[in-house]
């Protein structure tokens, strides 16, 4: 048997040069990470420099907020570690979690009062000699805004003189009979005037918009004369022929009407909030609105109006 050949193992040492090899390129990755971090840092600093103080305060508050709470969209009592939900001075106030119980109860009571008022008005119209002959011209329903009472025109029995805001006698009697009934609830109301789609072109300075507003305001004056408290009216609106009862026939006399809405609590609050300084006028430095002027005497309506 021949003698086995010896196994030869050769070891070569790696060169320590700076130019190549895996270990030699590691500094490039580290440098790239460092430059990325510096770019992010300078970007954040630039954004902070152009932000307003209020924006910076909001950013700071966000970073002070615990991560679990921030990811959930805000500070809620269910996410709080405090034994007292809500915390702060008012422990019943919960930011972001609406308490429906009290608001729903108030809305239900308000809806019940308006439904009772509708029933009362229906009975009054059925029994009152003043209303019985005009029953077909009085519409009552409940809308999302409150209790709506509409007095509509008819071909043979108009509410106002032709092309005028002068109230005819039977319309005056209806409004003055309604006045003390409307005082039965604390809710405020709105009055809207509507016309049909007939356009009078003789006088471009006075048209359906002016006429509808004047008729609504004339109705307000008759209600006040009948005993309704003047501060019960929240707004008077002229809508011309923009909203028809009979959409198929815009010229139908039924489209000429006065709409009285006894507002529910939610709608009344919304209108008052949207038209007050609470809506944002003070935040942008606007002066407080001047007190509204009292209505002047009834305007003289041009005979050529729509």
C-alpha positions as CSV (number, residue, x, y, z in Angstrom):
1,X,0.0,0.0,0.0
2,X,1.3,3.3,-1.1
3,X,2.1,5.9,1.6
4,X,-0.7,8.7,1.8
5,X,0.2,12.2,0.6
6,X,0.3,14.8,3.3
7,X,-2.5,17.5,3.2
8,X,-1.2,21.1,2.7
9,X,-3.2,24.0,4.2
10,X,-2.3,27.6,3.2
11,X,-3.5,30.5,5.3
12,X,-3.5,34.0,3.7
13,X,-3.9,37.1,5.9
14,X,-6.4,39.8,4.7
15,X,-4.8,43.1,3.8
16,X,-5.5,46.1,6.0
17,X,-6.0,48.5,3.2
18,X,-8.6,51.3,3.3
19,X,-9.8,51.1,-0.2
20,X,-11.8,47.9,-0.4
21,X,-13.3,44.8,1.3
22,X,-16.6,44.5,3.3
23,X,-15.3,46.0,6.5
24,X,-13.7,48.9,4.7
25,X,-17.1,50.2,3.2
26,X,-19.0,50.2,6.5
27,X,-18.3,53.9,7.2
28,X,-20.2,54.8,4.0
29,X,-23.5,53.4,5.5
30,X,-22.9,55.1,8.8
31,X,-22.3,58.4,7.0
32,X,-25.4,58.0,4.9
33,X,-27.5,57.4,8.1
34,X,-25.9,60.5,9.7
35,X,-26.7,62.7,6.7
36,X,-30.3,61.4,6.6
37,X,-30.8,62.2,10.3
38,X,-29.3,65.7,9.8
39,X,-31.6,66.4,6.9
40,X,-34.6,65.3,9.0
41,X,-33.4,67.5,11.9
42,X,-33.0,70.6,9.7
43,X,-36.4,70.0,8.1
44,X,-38.1,69.9,11.5
45,X,-36.3,73.1,12.6
46,X,-37.4,74.8,9.4
47,X,-41.0,73.8,9.9
48,X,-40.9,75.0,13.5
49,X,-39.5,78.3,12.4
50,X,-42.4,79.1,10.0
51,X,-45.1,77.8,12.4
52,X,-47.2,80.2,14.5
53,X,-47.0,80.2,18.3
54,X,-50.4,78.4,18.5
55,X,-49.3,75.7,16.0
56,X,-46.1,75.2,18.0
57,X,-48.1,74.9,21.2
58,X,-50.3,72.2,19.5
59,X,-47.2,70.3,18.4
60,X,-45.8,70.4,21.9
61,X,-49.0,69.2,23.4
62,X,-49.1,66.3,20.9
63,X,-45.6,65.1,22.0
64,X,-46.6,65.5,25.7
65,X,-49.6,63.2,25.1
66,X,-49.0,59.5,25.9
67,X,-48.5,57.4,22.7
68,X,-51.6,55.2,23.4
69,X,-53.8,58.2,23.7
70,X,-52.3,59.9,20.7
71,X,-52.8,56.9,18.5
72,X,-56.5,56.7,19.6
73,X,-57.1,60.2,18.4
74,X,-57.1,62.3,21.6
75,X,-57.5,62.4,25.3
76,X,-60.6,60.4,26.2
77,X,-61.7,59.4,29.7
78,X,-61.7,55.7,28.7
79,X,-58.0,55.9,27.9
80,X,-57.1,57.9,31.1
81,X,-55.2,56.2,33.9
82,X,-56.8,58.6,36.4
83,X,-59.4,57.2,38.8
84,X,-61.6,60.2,38.0
85,X,-62.8,60.1,34.4
86,X,-62.3,63.3,32.5
87,X,-60.1,64.9,35.2
88,X,-59.6,68.6,35.4
89,X,-61.9,71.1,37.1
90,X,-65.1,69.6,35.7
91,X,-65.0,65.8,36.2
92,X,-68.3,65.4,34.2
93,X,-66.8,66.9,31.0
94,X,-65.4,64.2,28.6
95,X,-63.6,65.5,25.6
96,X,-64.3,63.5,22.5
97,X,-66.9,61.2,24.0
98,X,-70.3,62.8,23.7
99,X,-72.7,62.5,26.6
100,X,-76.0,61.9,24.9
101,X,-78.2,61.3,27.9
102,X,-78.9,64.9,29.0
103,X,-79.1,66.3,25.4
104,X,-81.4,63.6,24.2
105,X,-83.7,64.1,27.2
106,X,-83.9,67.8,26.4
107,X,-84.6,67.1,22.7
108,X,-87.4,64.6,23.6
109,X,-89.0,67.1,26.0
110,X,-88.8,69.8,23.3
111,X,-90.4,67.5,20.7
112,X,-93.1,66.6,23.1
113,X,-94.0,70.3,23.7
114,X,-94.1,71.0,20.0
115,X,-96.3,68.0,19.3
116,X,-98.7,69.2,22.0
117,X,-98.7,72.6,20.4
118,X,-99.6,71.1,17.0
119,X,-102.5,69.3,18.6
120,X,-103.6,72.5,20.2
121,X,-103.5,74.4,16.9
122,X,-105.3,71.6,15.1
123,X,-108.1,71.8,17.7
124,X,-108.2,75.6,17.5
125,X,-108.5,75.6,13.8
126,X,-111.4,73.0,13.9
127,X,-113.3,74.9,16.6
128,X,-112.6,78.6,16.0
129,X,-115.1,80.4,13.7
130,X,-112.2,82.6,12.5
131,X,-110.2,79.6,11.2
132,X,-113.0,77.2,10.0
133,X,-113.7,79.0,6.8
134,X,-109.9,79.1,6.0
135,X,-109.1,75.6,7.0
136,X,-107.9,74.6,3.5
137,X,-105.4,77.5,3.5
138,X,-103.7,76.5,6.8
139,X,-101.1,73.7,6.8
140,X,-99.4,72.4,10.0
141,X,-96.6,69.9,10.2
142,X,-93.5,69.0,12.2
143,X,-90.1,69.4,10.4
144,X,-86.5,69.0,11.5
145,X,-86.5,72.7,12.5
146,X,-89.7,72.6,14.6
147,X,-93.4,73.1,14.2
148,X,-94.3,74.7,10.9
149,X,-97.5,76.5,10.2
150,X,-98.1,77.7,6.6
151,X,-100.8,80.1,5.5
152,X,-101.2,79.6,1.7
153,X,-102.8,81.7,-1.0
154,X,-105.7,80.6,-3.2
155,X,-107.0,81.9,-6.4
156,X,-110.2,83.4,-4.9
157,X,-108.9,84.3,-1.5
158,X,-105.4,85.9,-1.5
159,X,-103.7,86.9,1.7
160,X,-102.3,90.2,0.4
161,X,-103.4,92.8,-2.0
162,X,-102.2,92.2,-5.6
163,X,-98.5,92.8,-6.0
164,X,-98.4,94.4,-2.5
165,X,-97.5,93.7,1.1
166,X,-100.8,95.1,2.4
167,X,-102.6,92.4,4.5
168,X,-106.2,91.7,3.6
169,X,-108.8,91.6,6.5
170,X,-109.2,87.8,6.7
171,X,-105.4,87.3,6.8
172,X,-105.2,89.9,9.5
173,X,-107.8,88.0,11.5
174,X,-105.9,84.7,11.2
175,X,-102.6,86.2,12.3
176,X,-104.1,88.1,15.3
177,X,-105.9,84.9,16.4
178,X,-102.7,82.9,16.2
179,X,-100.6,85.5,18.2
180,X,-101.6,84.5,21.8
181,X,-101.4,80.8,21.0
182,X,-97.8,81.1,19.8
183,X,-96.9,82.8,23.1
184,X,-97.8,79.5,24.8
185,X,-94.3,78.1,24.3
186,X,-90.9,79.8,25.0
187,X,-89.5,78.7,21.6
188,X,-88.6,81.5,19.2
189,X,-89.9,81.5,15.7
190,X,-89.0,82.5,12.1
191,X,-91.2,84.0,9.4
192,X,-90.6,83.3,5.7
193,X,-92.4,84.9,2.8
194,X,-92.8,83.0,-0.5
195,X,-94.1,84.1,-3.9
196,X,-95.0,82.1,-7.1
197,X,-92.8,82.1,-10.2
198,X,-94.7,85.0,-12.0
199,X,-92.1,87.7,-12.6
200,X,-93.2,91.3,-13.1
201,X,-90.8,93.2,-15.4
202,X,-92.3,96.7,-15.2
203,X,-90.1,97.6,-12.2
204,X,-86.7,95.9,-12.0
205,X,-85.9,97.7,-8.7
206,X,-88.7,95.8,-6.9
207,X,-89.4,92.1,-7.5
208,X,-90.4,88.9,-5.8
209,X,-87.4,89.0,-3.4
210,X,-88.4,92.4,-2.0
211,X,-92.1,91.5,-2.0
212,X,-91.7,88.2,-0.2
213,X,-89.6,89.9,2.5
214,X,-92.1,92.7,2.9
215,X,-95.0,90.3,3.2
216,X,-93.2,88.3,5.9
217,X,-92.4,91.4,7.9
218,X,-96.0,92.6,7.5
219,X,-97.2,89.3,9.0
220,X,-94.8,89.8,11.9
221,X,-96.3,93.2,12.6
222,X,-99.8,91.7,12.6
223,X,-98.7,88.9,15.1
224,X,-97.2,91.5,17.4
225,X,-100.4,93.7,17.2
226,X,-102.4,90.5,18.1
227,X,-100.4,90.1,21.3
228,X,-97.3,88.0,20.4
229,X,-94.2,89.3,22.2
230,X,-91.9,91.1,19.8
231,X,-88.7,89.4,20.9
232,X,-90.1,86.0,20.1
233,X,-89.2,86.5,16.4
234,X,-85.7,85.3,15.6
235,X,-85.6,86.2,12.0
236,X,-87.7,87.4,9.0
237,X,-86.8,86.0,5.6
238,X,-87.9,86.7,2.0
239,X,-87.4,83.6,-0.2
240,X,-89.2,84.8,-3.4
241,X,-90.0,81.9,-5.6
242,X,-87.0,79.8,-4.7
243,X,-89.0,77.1,-2.8
244,X,-92.3,75.9,-4.2
245,X,-95.0,73.8,-2.5
246,X,-96.2,72.7,-6.0
247,X,-93.0,72.0,-7.9
248,X,-94.9,70.8,-10.9
249,X,-96.6,74.2,-11.3
250,X,-94.4,77.0,-10.1
251,X,-97.2,79.5,-10.9
252,X,-99.8,77.8,-8.7
253,X,-101.3,80.3,-6.1
254,X,-100.5,77.8,-3.3
255,X,-96.8,78.7,-3.7
256,X,-97.6,82.2,-2.4
257,X,-97.5,81.7,1.3
258,X,-96.3,82.7,4.7
259,X,-94.4,80.1,6.7
260,X,-94.1,80.4,10.5
261,X,-91.8,77.9,12.2
262,X,-91.8,77.6,15.9
263,X,-88.2,76.4,16.3
264,X,-87.1,73.5,18.3
265,X,-84.3,74.0,20.9
266,X,-81.5,72.6,18.8
267,X,-82.3,74.7,15.7
268,X,-82.8,77.9,17.7
269,X,-79.4,77.3,19.4
270,X,-77.7,76.7,16.0
271,X,-79.1,79.9,14.5
272,X,-78.2,82.0,17.5
273,X,-74.7,80.5,17.6
274,X,-74.0,81.0,13.9
275,X,-75.1,84.6,13.9
276,X,-73.3,85.8,17.1
277,X,-69.7,86.6,18.0
278,X,-69.4,83.0,19.3
279,X,-69.3,82.0,15.6
280,X,-65.8,83.4,15.3
281,X,-66.0,87.2,14.8
282,X,-64.0,87.9,17.9
283,X,-61.3,85.4,17.0
284,X,-60.5,87.4,13.9
285,X,-60.6,90.8,15.5
286,X,-64.0,92.0,14.2
287,X,-65.9,94.5,16.3
288,X,-69.0,93.5,18.2
289,X,-72.1,93.8,15.9
290,X,-74.3,96.8,16.5
291,X,-77.7,96.3,18.1
292,X,-80.4,95.6,15.5
293,X,-82.5,98.6,14.6
294,X,-86.3,98.4,15.2
295,X,-88.4,97.8,12.1
296,X,-89.6,101.0,10.5
297,X,-93.2,101.6,9.4
298,X,-94.7,99.4,6.7
299,X,-93.0,100.2,3.4
300,X,-94.9,101.6,0.5
301,X,-95.0,98.9,-2.1
302,X,-94.7,99.9,-5.8
303,X,-97.8,98.7,-7.6
304,X,-95.7,97.0,-10.3
305,X,-94.0,94.5,-8.0
306,X,-94.4,90.7,-8.5
